[in-house]
Amino acid sequence: MLKDLFLAPGRMLAKFFSRSRKKDYRSPRERTTISPATVILSLAAWLVLAGLALYSADKAGLLKDALDRGAAVVNQAEEAKPTPPAPAPPPASATASGSLLPPPRVASPPPTSQTPSGPAPAVTPPASETWLVILHTIPKNSEGRVEAERRQKFYGTKGLKVEIMDTDAFPRLKSGNWILALGPFDDKAGALAAANRAKAHNPGLRVVQGL
């Protein structure tokens, strides 16, 4: 059944282009013979149909959306990889007889009664958090920047102020990519509020901490 389905286009084309319209009386054994021309015509017809299907899917934007979703899934899987555990400390040194040596004693500095002169040193405050709402992740190649700018203009028509950022500037993100993101935000609450407004245009967005 599959063979007949594959050869059906070739048989129809061979019959259409055949010069002879007379009824060909052949034995049943001869009619089951498959000519090479029929196989070639069938293969060409199926290739043309497959090309038309791919062209239609590309025009409708289905291929690009599928690639974007695939890239988002790969990035999420890489960012979700567990951090390898820290190596265990080496065992304490032992003597030739197998007994453990006691840890060396550290002499404590003598107490001083003098008070330090001058103001106390300033304490550097910890770096503030940075949150991003990532809409798309695009590799940094020859066509990546053009694609990022095209999508930035699209979101601009929707009233969203989307920035093109380099992931090399964010330690928590995978380097070597462009990202289209909203932000940065100082806290997670602000990023979530922006994400709720942008979900109508991209349900697959992600809220991540960049620093």
C-alpha positions in Angstrom: 0.0 0.0 0.0 2.8 2.4 0.8 4.6 1.5 -2.4 1.4 2.3 -4.5 1.0 5.6 -2.6 4.6 6.6 -3.3 4.4 5.7 -7.0 0.9 7.3 -7.6 2.3 10.7 -8.6 4.8 9.2 -11.0 2.2 7.0 -12.6 -0.1 10.0 -13.1 2.6 12.1 -14.6 3.8 9.3 -16.9 0.2 8.8 -18.1 -0.2 12.6 -18.7 2.9 13.0 -20.7 2.6 9.8 -22.6 2.2 10.3 -26.3 0.2 7.2 -27.0 -3.4 7.4 -25.9 -4.2 3.9 -27.1 -5.1 1.2 -24.7 -2.1 -0.9 -24.0 -2.9 -4.6 -23.8 -0.3 -6.3 -21.6 -0.2 -9.3 -19.5 -0.8 -9.0 -15.7 2.8 -9.9 -15.1 4.0 -7.0 -17.3 1.7 -4.5 -15.7 3.3 -5.1 -12.3 6.7 -4.0 -13.6 7.8 -0.6 -12.2 9.8 1.4 -14.7 12.7 3.6 -13.5 11.0 6.7 -15.0 7.9 6.2 -12.8 10.2 6.0 -9.7 12.1 9.2 -10.6 8.9 11.1 -11.4 7.3 10.0 -8.1 10.4 11.0 -6.1 10.5 14.4 -7.9 6.8 15.0 -7.2 7.2 14.3 -3.5 10.2 16.5 -3.2 8.3 19.4 -4.8 5.4 18.8 -2.4 7.8 18.8 0.6 9.4 22.0 -0.6 6.1 23.7 -1.0 5.1 22.7 2.5 8.3 24.0 4.0 8.0 27.3 2.1 4.4 27.7 3.3 5.5 27.1 6.9 8.3 29.6 6.6 6.0 32.3 5.2 3.5 31.7 8.1 6.4 32.1 10.6 5.9 28.6 12.0 9.6 27.6 11.5 10.9 30.8 13.2 8.6 30.4 16.2 9.7 26.7 16.5 13.4 27.7 16.4 12.8 30.4 19.0 11.0 28.0 21.3 13.7 25.4 20.8 16.4 27.9 21.7 14.5 29.0 24.8 14.2 25.4 26.0 18.0 24.8 25.4 18.9 27.9 27.4 16.6 27.0 30.2 18.1 23.5 30.4 21.6 24.9 30.5 20.8 27.5 33.1 19.1 24.9 35.3 22.2 22.6 35.4 23.1 22.0 39.1 26.4 23.5 40.3 29.0 20.8 41.0 29.7 20.3 44.7 32.8 21.7 46.2 35.7 19.2 46.6 36.1 17.7 50.0 39.0 19.0 52.1 42.1 16.8 52.2 42.6 14.6 55.2 44.8 15.6 58.0 48.5 14.5 57.7 49.5 11.4 59.6 52.8 10.3 61.1 54.6 7.1 60.1 52.9 5.3 63.0 49.4 6.3 61.7 48.6 8.8 64.5 47.1 12.1 63.4 49.2 15.3 64.1 47.5 18.0 66.2 46.7 21.2 64.3 49.4 23.9 64.8 48.8 26.6 67.3 48.4 30.1 66.0 49.7 32.8 68.4 47.2 35.5 69.1 48.4 39.1 68.8 49.0 40.9 72.1 46.2 43.1 73.2 46.8 46.8 72.8 45.3 49.6 74.8 45.7 52.2 72.1 42.6 53.3 70.2 43.0 53.7 66.4 43.2 57.3 65.3 41.1 58.6 62.4 37.7 57.7 61.1 36.6 54.0 60.8 37.0 52.5 57.3 33.9 52.6 55.2 32.1 49.3 54.5 31.3 48.6 50.8 27.6 47.8 50.4 26.7 44.7 48.5 25.8 45.1 44.8 22.1 45.6 44.2 20.1 42.9 42.5 19.5 43.1 38.7 16.4 41.4 37.2 15.6 41.0 33.6 12.5 39.9 31.6 14.0 38.0 28.6 11.8 37.8 25.5 14.3 36.2 23.1 17.9 34.9 23.1 19.8 35.2 19.8 23.3 33.9 19.1 25.9 36.6 18.3 26.7 35.8 14.7 26.6 37.8 11.5 22.8 37.7 11.3 22.0 37.8 15.0 22.2 41.6 15.4 20.0 42.2 12.4 17.4 39.8 13.7 17.5 41.4 17.2 16.9 44.9 15.8 14.0 43.6 13.7 12.3 42.1 16.8 13.1 45.2 18.8 11.1 47.3 16.2 8.3 44.8 16.4 7.9 45.2 20.1 8.2 48.9 19.8 5.0 48.9 17.7 3.3 47.1 20.6 4.3 49.8 23.1 7.1 47.8 24.8 10.5 49.4 25.4 12.7 46.4 24.7 16.5 46.6 24.9 19.2 44.6 23.1 21.8 43.4 25.6 25.0 41.4 25.6 24.9 38.4 27.9 28.7 38.7 28.5 27.8 41.6 30.8 25.7 39.4 33.1 27.5 36.7 35.1 24.4 34.6 35.6 23.6 34.3 31.9 25.3 32.2 29.2 27.8 34.3 27.3 27.9 34.7 23.5 24.3 35.7 22.9 22.1 38.8 22.3 19.0 39.1 24.5 15.9 41.2 23.9 14.8 42.1 27.4 12.8 44.5 29.6 14.8 46.1 32.3 17.0 45.9 34.2 14.9 46.1 37.4 16.2 46.5 41.0 13.9 43.9 42.4 12.0 40.8 41.3 8.6 42.4 41.9 9.2 45.1 39.3 10.4 42.5 36.8 7.2 40.3 37.4 5.0 43.3 36.8 6.6 44.1 33.5 6.4 40.4 32.5 2.7 40.4 33.1 2.3 43.3 30.7 4.5 41.6 28.0 3.0 38.1 28.2 0.3 39.0 25.8 2.9 39.3 23.0 5.3 36.5 24.1 4.0 33.8 26.5 7.4 32.1 26.5 9.3 35.0 28.2 11.5 34.4 31.3 12.2 36.4 34.4 15.9 35.9 35.5 18.4 37.5 37.8 21.3 38.9 35.8 23.6 39.9 38.7 
